[in-house]
Amino acid sequence: MRDLARRHGPVMLLRLGEVPTLVVSSPEAAREVMKTHDMLFATRPLNSTMSVLTNGAGRSYNAQFSLTPNDLTLLEAIFIALNGILDTIIRERLERTTEGGGGENKDHHLVDVLLSMHKEGRLDMDAVKNIIFDIFSAGSETTVIEWAMAELMRNPEAMRKATAEVRRALEARGSVEEHALGELPYLHLVIREVLRLHAPTPLLIPRECREPCQVLGYDVPRGTQVFVNAWAIARDERYWPDAPEEFRPERFEGEGAVDFRGNDFSFLPFGSGRRMCPGMAFGLAIIELTLASLLFHFDWEVLPGAAGGAAAGELDMAEVFGLAARRKADLPLRPVLRVPVPGL
């Protein structure tokens, strides 16, 4: 997609079967889709796969669709299992609330807020379960953590700086605690750079054009499926002139650095606008806590003989495209315990 955009421009209309598909590959085009015409592109297209994963149109996906269940037996089985897990979580939370007399609960959780909205008639139970699934599935994705460890192993100086910072800040505590994450500025730079090079969704989840409009002067018909190529934008030398293919956390230092919260359209790992990832804050907290714990408690080395005997700097960094851009090869690392893990 990036190579095609370099030849044909940042706004390309493709025909994928019977579906007209717009691929945008520049910050300017992304801004028009996700900000200027945000309302017109607020709909999600539904195909048969997404209809199973989203329980029909029960989430924020609100297009018409047709279902071909004969091809989706495995996905349906997975959905039934996940639905059972969510039922258990909700039932246990309701039981705790009942046992507490329904009074003010100091231990107020996301599920409590959603159940309160359900009680008030603002959300049905399917919507409650789907929101929980959206947030926790996005937040528990480990792909970014794998890429972070791979990049740090390939860049020993960055690994040294990140590890030293984590151990200096947390050594007196003996463990990683969420309130201490603000003391780890270099680790935050590392995470930003990993998100730039290895966005969780390289092609942001597609949108659908509700009404005819224009993007950078090009007519976009109603019903067009739209992909934002966040991967290509984040590696474009016009917007990232300092060696965009290289891992350099320091590029995010200083005030005015590009941010990922949806206002800088050259850096969109979580999207922007009304369709921005709802699990961003939760997912970032998980990434920060997990990565800080891995660096605080362990030293790391490449397994002997792994990757054909390659050194850390030569780890295979090939990607496999899917819903997330995963590593093609396993990450062959061995932890060496440095600080005991509490409770283990």
Legacy VTK file of the C-alpha trace (Angstrom):
# vtk DataFile Version 3.0
C-alpha trace
ASCII
DATASET POLYDATA
POINTS 344 float
0.000 0.000 0.000
2.822 2.409 0.823
4.603 1.675 -2.444
1.380 2.208 -4.389
0.797 5.516 -2.590
4.300 6.676 -3.515
3.467 6.108 -7.177
-0.159 7.215 -7.259
-0.526 9.684 -4.399
-1.845 9.700 -0.821
-5.503 9.193 -1.832
-6.173 5.990 -3.795
-9.531 4.491 -4.722
-9.249 0.729 -5.148
-11.864 -1.822 -6.128
-11.653 -4.815 -3.769
-14.167 -7.173 -5.310
-17.408 -5.195 -5.336
-16.338 -2.850 -2.543
-14.912 0.592 -3.455
-12.041 1.152 -1.026
-10.256 4.418 -0.319
-6.723 4.208 1.111
-5.311 7.415 2.581
-1.575 7.617 3.250
-0.786 11.162 4.360
-1.510 13.243 7.484
-3.457 15.752 5.395
-5.774 13.102 3.974
-6.112 11.411 7.368
-7.117 14.738 8.922
-9.918 15.163 6.389
-11.252 11.662 7.082
-10.944 11.721 10.884
-11.528 15.393 11.674
-12.898 17.533 8.831
-15.459 14.907 7.755
-15.448 12.870 10.975
-19.242 12.521 11.093
-19.437 11.368 7.483
-16.837 8.648 8.140
-18.133 7.595 11.577
-19.762 4.376 10.331
-17.953 1.025 10.400
-18.476 -1.358 7.469
-19.616 -4.829 8.514
-18.717 -8.058 6.782
-19.558 -11.587 7.885
-16.442 -11.964 10.024
-16.959 -8.692 11.868
-20.633 -9.457 12.454
-19.638 -12.484 14.532
-16.816 -10.718 16.373
-19.066 -7.754 17.187
-22.243 -9.698 18.032
-24.102 -8.272 15.059
-24.395 -4.514 15.269
-24.320 -4.537 19.051
-21.165 -2.454 19.395
-20.332 0.797 17.768
-20.486 -0.895 14.357
-23.749 0.323 12.863
-23.963 -0.752 9.225
-26.249 -3.284 7.564
-24.767 -6.725 6.909
-25.455 -10.276 5.796
-24.240 -13.387 7.597
-22.784 -16.595 6.151
-22.483 -18.814 9.251
-21.248 -21.905 7.401
-17.848 -20.246 6.995
-17.648 -18.957 10.561
-18.033 -21.979 12.850
-14.751 -21.419 14.682
-15.364 -17.702 15.176
-18.836 -18.425 16.525
-17.417 -20.950 19.004
-14.854 -18.386 20.178
-17.581 -15.789 20.558
-19.721 -18.159 22.663
-16.746 -18.855 24.956
-15.944 -15.143 25.340
-19.593 -14.376 25.974
-19.570 -16.901 28.818
-16.508 -15.243 30.370
-18.166 -11.832 30.208
-21.356 -13.238 31.746
-19.287 -14.545 34.668
-17.536 -11.195 35.203
-20.837 -9.313 35.201
-22.584 -11.830 37.467
-19.765 -11.704 40.036
-19.788 -7.919 40.018
-23.562 -7.816 40.482
-23.269 -10.251 43.405
-20.658 -8.037 45.093
-22.885 -5.002 44.679
-25.854 -6.895 46.132
-23.816 -8.137 49.098
-22.692 -4.568 49.759
-26.285 -3.417 50.014
-26.096 -1.374 46.818
-24.583 1.572 48.681
-21.654 3.757 47.766
-18.730 1.560 46.758
-15.232 2.954 47.188
-13.904 0.188 44.931
-15.715 1.528 41.848
-14.766 -0.208 38.600
-15.491 0.254 34.919
-17.957 -2.638 35.074
-19.839 -0.863 37.878
-20.223 2.252 35.729
-21.524 0.224 32.790
-23.948 -1.709 35.002
-25.242 1.564 36.430
-25.888 2.776 32.886
-27.682 -0.513 32.169
-29.843 -0.073 35.278
-30.764 3.435 34.115
-31.789 2.071 30.707
-28.972 3.815 28.844
-27.258 0.583 27.723
-28.610 -2.893 27.088
-26.665 -5.889 28.409
-25.214 -6.745 24.990
-23.765 -3.231 24.795
-22.269 -3.595 28.290
-20.542 -6.845 27.344
-19.320 -5.508 24.022
-17.762 -2.400 25.573
-15.942 -4.548 28.150
-14.704 -6.823 25.373
-13.527 -3.882 23.237
-11.500 -2.313 26.028
-9.927 -5.428 27.482
-9.142 -7.110 24.160
-7.322 -3.984 22.982
-5.633 -3.495 26.337
-4.373 -7.067 26.663
-2.756 -7.245 23.217
0.915 -8.224 23.678
2.182 -7.434 20.175
3.557 -4.005 21.133
5.438 -5.473 24.118
7.070 -8.087 21.886
8.160 -5.424 19.419
9.471 -3.253 22.256
11.664 -6.052 23.587
12.894 -6.876 20.082
13.832 -3.256 19.355
15.575 -2.869 22.715
17.585 -6.055 22.164
18.664 -4.773 18.734
19.647 -1.407 20.217
21.871 -2.057 23.265
22.302 1.617 24.177
18.539 2.143 24.334
18.214 -1.045 26.397
20.929 0.152 28.770
19.303 3.563 29.258
15.791 2.170 29.729
16.926 -0.528 32.159
19.064 1.876 34.187
16.188 4.350 34.461
13.691 1.709 35.601
16.038 0.226 38.196
17.136 3.603 39.504
13.552 4.775 39.952
12.103 1.563 41.388
14.928 -0.149 43.262
13.890 1.224 46.654
10.344 -0.103 46.160
11.370 -3.601 45.101
8.562 -3.862 42.555
6.839 -1.927 39.782
3.885 0.186 40.873
1.594 2.162 38.600
1.997 5.469 40.450
5.766 5.331 39.837
5.470 5.204 36.039
5.663 8.990 35.847
9.307 8.703 36.931
10.248 6.850 33.722
10.460 9.459 30.938
12.892 7.502 28.752
10.706 4.397 28.901
7.834 6.548 27.630
10.027 7.660 24.697
10.771 4.013 23.920
7.074 3.139 23.910
6.250 6.040 21.578
8.939 4.969 19.136
7.719 1.362 19.223
4.165 2.551 18.534
5.468 4.593 15.601
7.353 1.722 13.993
4.941 -1.047 14.989
1.446 0.394 15.326
-1.037 -2.106 16.831
-3.198 -1.788 13.692
-1.073 -0.718 10.678
-4.220 -0.096 8.623
-6.629 1.508 11.063
-9.952 -0.284 11.455
-11.933 0.693 8.355
-14.606 3.356 8.200
-17.425 3.786 5.720
-18.482 6.956 3.950
-22.110 7.756 4.822
-22.605 10.533 2.270
-20.716 11.663 -0.854
-17.869 14.037 0.018
-14.377 15.056 -1.043
-10.975 14.145 0.411
-8.153 16.402 -0.809
-10.364 17.382 -3.720
-11.187 13.816 -4.787
-14.817 12.688 -4.870
-15.616 9.842 -2.461
-18.878 7.986 -3.243
-21.309 6.992 -0.531
-20.643 3.477 0.806
-16.894 3.624 0.149
-14.770 1.682 2.638
-11.885 3.789 3.974
-8.523 2.649 5.344
-5.999 4.998 6.952
-2.491 3.635 6.409
-1.013 4.612 9.785
2.025 2.389 9.138
2.994 4.270 5.964
2.357 7.709 7.468
4.573 6.955 10.477
7.485 5.949 8.217
7.205 8.760 5.680
10.461 10.750 5.497
8.506 13.925 4.648
7.062 13.944 8.166
9.809 11.970 9.935
13.027 13.271 8.328
15.395 11.798 10.920
15.898 8.227 9.597
12.245 7.107 9.839
13.052 3.394 9.462
15.424 3.435 12.449
14.603 3.009 16.137
15.395 6.365 17.766
13.361 7.100 20.934
15.101 10.470 21.329
13.094 11.861 18.385
10.210 12.350 20.858
12.214 14.395 23.367
11.361 18.001 24.154
8.246 20.117 24.227
6.169 20.121 21.084
7.102 16.539 20.178
4.555 14.635 18.124
1.956 12.887 20.288
-0.246 9.833 19.700
-3.513 11.008 21.277
-5.169 11.865 17.988
-4.196 15.497 17.403
-1.032 14.843 15.356
-2.091 13.113 12.161
1.443 11.987 11.333
1.299 9.608 14.320
-1.941 7.626 14.651
-1.358 4.290 16.413
-4.775 4.580 18.100
-6.627 6.523 15.423
-8.373 9.837 15.997
-11.791 11.422 16.306
-14.997 9.627 17.220
-13.520 6.262 16.263
-10.348 6.579 18.303
-9.446 3.387 20.186
-11.490 3.319 23.442
-8.900 1.098 25.138
-5.934 3.445 24.566
-5.411 4.502 28.203
-5.844 0.969 29.529
-3.592 -0.497 26.849
-0.838 2.055 27.476
-0.927 1.365 31.209
-0.552 -2.369 30.542
2.360 -1.768 28.147
4.134 0.538 30.616
3.651 -1.771 33.616
4.649 -4.905 31.718
7.714 -3.422 30.032
8.900 -1.771 33.255
8.501 -5.103 35.091
10.439 -7.012 32.430
13.343 -4.558 32.618
13.307 -4.182 36.398
13.260 -7.852 37.372
15.276 -9.415 34.549
18.320 -9.096 32.354
17.764 -10.448 28.850
19.822 -12.398 26.331
19.204 -14.061 22.989
18.882 -17.830 23.257
22.031 -19.626 22.053
21.564 -20.852 18.506
18.382 -18.839 18.007
17.707 -17.248 14.632
20.516 -19.264 13.089
22.968 -18.062 15.709
22.291 -14.397 14.954
23.307 -11.763 17.457
20.702 -9.543 19.111
21.296 -6.822 16.548
20.375 -9.242 13.763
17.047 -10.506 15.121
14.501 -11.250 12.422
12.149 -8.224 12.393
9.836 -9.415 9.616
6.136 -8.708 10.133
3.077 -10.827 9.462
0.105 -8.717 8.469
-3.268 -9.329 10.135
-5.588 -7.497 12.504
-2.319 -6.633 14.260
1.198 -6.501 12.785
2.775 -9.438 14.594
6.323 -10.732 14.408
6.809 -13.429 11.801
9.318 -15.270 14.003
9.141 -15.975 17.718
11.231 -13.716 19.938
14.046 -16.015 21.157
14.931 -14.360 24.479
15.932 -15.824 27.827
15.298 -13.923 31.086
17.955 -13.851 33.799
16.449 -12.983 37.175
17.994 -9.910 38.769
15.403 -8.736 41.319
13.057 -11.317 42.905
9.436 -11.044 41.798
7.131 -10.531 44.813
4.880 -13.501 45.444
6.857 -15.885 43.242
LINES 1 345
344 0 1 2 3 4 5 6 7 8 9 10 11 12 13 14 15 16 17 18 19 20 21 22 23 24 25 26 27 28 29 30 31 32 33 34 35 36 37 38 39 40 41 42 43 44 45 46 47 48 49 50 51 52 53 54 55 56 57 58 59 60 61 62 63 64 65 66 67 68 69 70 71 72 73 74 75 76 77 78 79 80 81 82 83 84 85 86 87 88 89 90 91 92 93 94 95 96 97 98 99 100 101 102 103 104 105 106 107 108 109 110 111 112 113 114 115 116 117 118 119 120 121 122 123 124 125 126 127 128 129 130 131 132 133 134 135 136 137 138 139 140 141 142 143 144 145 146 147 148 149 150 151 152 153 154 155 156 157 158 159 160 161 162 163 164 165 166 167 168 169 170 171 172 173 174 175 176 177 178 179 180 181 182 183 184 185 186 187 188 189 190 191 192 193 194 195 196 197 198 199 200 201 202 203 204 205 206 207 208 209 210 211 212 213 214 215 216 217 218 219 220 221 222 223 224 225 226 227 228 229 230 231 232 233 234 235 236 237 238 239 240 241 242 243 244 245 246 247 248 249 250 251 252 253 254 255 256 257 258 259 260 261 262 263 264 265 266 267 268 269 270 271 272 273 274 275 276 277 278 279 280 281 282 283 284 285 286 287 288 289 290 291 292 293 294 295 296 297 298 299 300 301 302 303 304 305 306 307 308 309 310 311 312 313 314 315 316 317 318 319 320 321 322 323 324 325 326 327 328 329 330 331 332 333 334 335 336 337 338 339 340 341 342 343
